[in-house]
Amino acid sequence: MARTQTPPRAPKRATDPAHSLDAVFRPRSVAVIGASKRRLQIGHQIVRNLVEGDFQGPVYPVNPKATVVHSMHCYPRVSAIPGEVDLALLVVPAPHVVEAARDCGEKGVKALVCITAGFAEIGGEGAQRQAELLEVCRAYGMRLIGPNCMGVLNTEEGVSMNASFADARPTRGEAAFLSQSGALGAAILADAKSLGLGISMFASVGNRADVSPADLLEYWHHDPNSKQILMYLEAFGEPEQFMKIARRVSREKPILVVKSGRTARGARAAVSHTGSLAGSEVAVDSLLEQCGVLRVDSMEDLFGLAGAVQTGKLPAGNRVAIVTNAGGPGILATDACVSQGLRLSDLDPKTRRAIEKVLPPEASSVNPIDLIASAGPEAFDKVLGHVLADPAVDMVLAIFVAPIMIDARAVAEVFAKHAAATAKPFLSCLPGKGEGEDAVELLHAAGVPNYRFPEEAAGVLSGLVRLRGLRDRPSAPAPEFKVQKKKARALVEGALAEGRTSLDGDERAELAAAYGLCVVPSKIVSSRDEALRAVKKLGFPMVAKVVAAGIEHKSDKGGVILDVRNREELLEAYDLLEERFLDAAPDMQVQLQAMRSEGVETFFGAATDPGFGRMLAFGLGGIHVEILRDVVFRLHPLTPTDAAEMIEHVRGKKLLEGARGKPPVDKQELIDVLLRLSQMLTDVPEIVELDLNPYLAGYRGEGSCILDMRLVLAPHVGERQA
């Protein structure tokens, strides 16, 4: 019968971030529980990889039904091992994993890698089993990778540990790699080697029951051998923790992520505009950009960019020079660079004159620089020297289509020479040359990023520019506005105490005013007489809007009447709204507002994503929100940089800057509104959805105000599951 006792207190885990996962990646000894004599079994492959990978410590096979595995003595259980064990790999059937983990705890094992599947990924009994496994690990102070993973490895000299069942043996290098998929992890290691990408450490985290992507980011941040961090993710685990750590790490080490699940899951049902526009992929993109992480679309893109990142060179700007011996590839490269947002460098006249001296008359010194097909290594050598010295050039793409009379290896040597001598990114493209060919292998050995097609190289150059921008994002904290927090909380708590999930019109105006936001003067009326009395407060012109539960998108349904200019028109508007809505909504009322029109209608919102928490939104407002869907999202809380990017990234920002003779709006005011809303969400977490639509952004010098506002309250923000 399995033992159920656990120690009353867990031993302390390593708290120093630089050593928190040493038991996983730098163990002094490794036990493989479930080691097998059969060659095609995972338990055999792991032992074999440890031994043949030259792990610098003892390896202990554990299997009660075997005496020898891979020519080594096999122990019946981990407690029978005479020496200490830092790391244990669990390859036993799922029903026996918890018992094996408990034996490891009693032995004093410091960390586990659970290869076995059959846990939370299958739900039900598996989820319960995973919870029990995690409970045991925490009770004994053991870190856990997995379950349902492929393993870990560390190529560091002095460790040399391949504790996985992958066939590929990666080349030692400077890229730390996380894969949430075990099967994909094996392919990752194989492809990395074939592409010349060196690996420092690798972890397949599987169900990430304990060690999360954020934990690995923290550990690899302090690892001197890991200069860039690559991730294939299916979920984040703890998004807030990931963001906090990634923001810090990305300023020192590039982080590249492939996040699966780009296909929209569909926004959850929501009555607000924000809720209907925001989906989980919006949250993912927002999170990664806010914390300086570059998301790429595919594993191919990831490897292509990582090969350039490992050179340690990022461009100072987005100006690229293309040097080619073939016009067609040069044109393709030009089109691709421009479509990726790059600029072709305007070469200094001195550079062009120097180039023209070494080229035949039919060649072109205008970027893209076409050396023509007869150009050999000497021409490339001289031209590249001048181009790389030009201060107007931030990066170079050298393209060589090998004619039969030109030695491709000699040209590759020239490329390698200049790549090594410059601090600017230098990429090569050898169309028609594949893996195994002499010139390509020379470039790989020299660490020169090489691509088969110009479009691929252009995408990588664009990625380098984006990485530079993410790394250099300002990180100033948000200002603390003087607000009336107690008043806001009283309004919300009072509504919830009455069982309401929203605030009435006057309460919404008070909430906005508590955070320094102006709401257009308005009055809700229930009769024609009340409407006439409201004229004294509001004046003409005014707007009449229907107010009734369940009536959204009022403009689409004829529930908004604009430009009411006198008492007769006011009574006509009131009667018309009653005619349209009274039968369906007997409790309807009419909201009268002073009419404002001088400005640009914008939209501010907040929504709650089930996996990431609350997000803020900004875009063009009014009816354009759902028609144009020109909305930018960022996760709460916002920094000033986040807010400024939201304003700058809307496609219709020219309307904000002044169009067709109109003056510009005050962008700083819009930034302040976003930051005030972020502070409101911090102070009042019960707000789960919010729309300011439209928010009239007044032209510079004109007053701005909220024209319509709605919100949804909930007693508790739901727990996030990612």
PyMOL commands that set and color helices and strands:
alter all, ss='L'
color gray80, all
select helices_A, chain A and resi 22-25+42-52+78-80+94-107+120-122+125-140+182-194+213-221+239-249+273-277+280-290+299-309+327-339+349-358+377-389+408-421+438-446+454-471+485-497+505-514+528-538+554-557+567-581+624-628+640-648+653-657+667-683
alter helices_A, ss='H'
color red, helices_A
select strands_A, chain A and resi 30-33+59-62+68-69+72-73+87-90+111-114+143-145+151-154+161-164+172-179+199-204+228-233+255-259+294-295+319-324+343-344+369-370+395-399+426-429+450-451+522-525+542-547+560-564+589-594+599-609+613-620+631-635+687-698+705-706+709-713
alter strands_A, ss='S'
color yellow, strands_A
deselect
rebuild
show_as cartoon
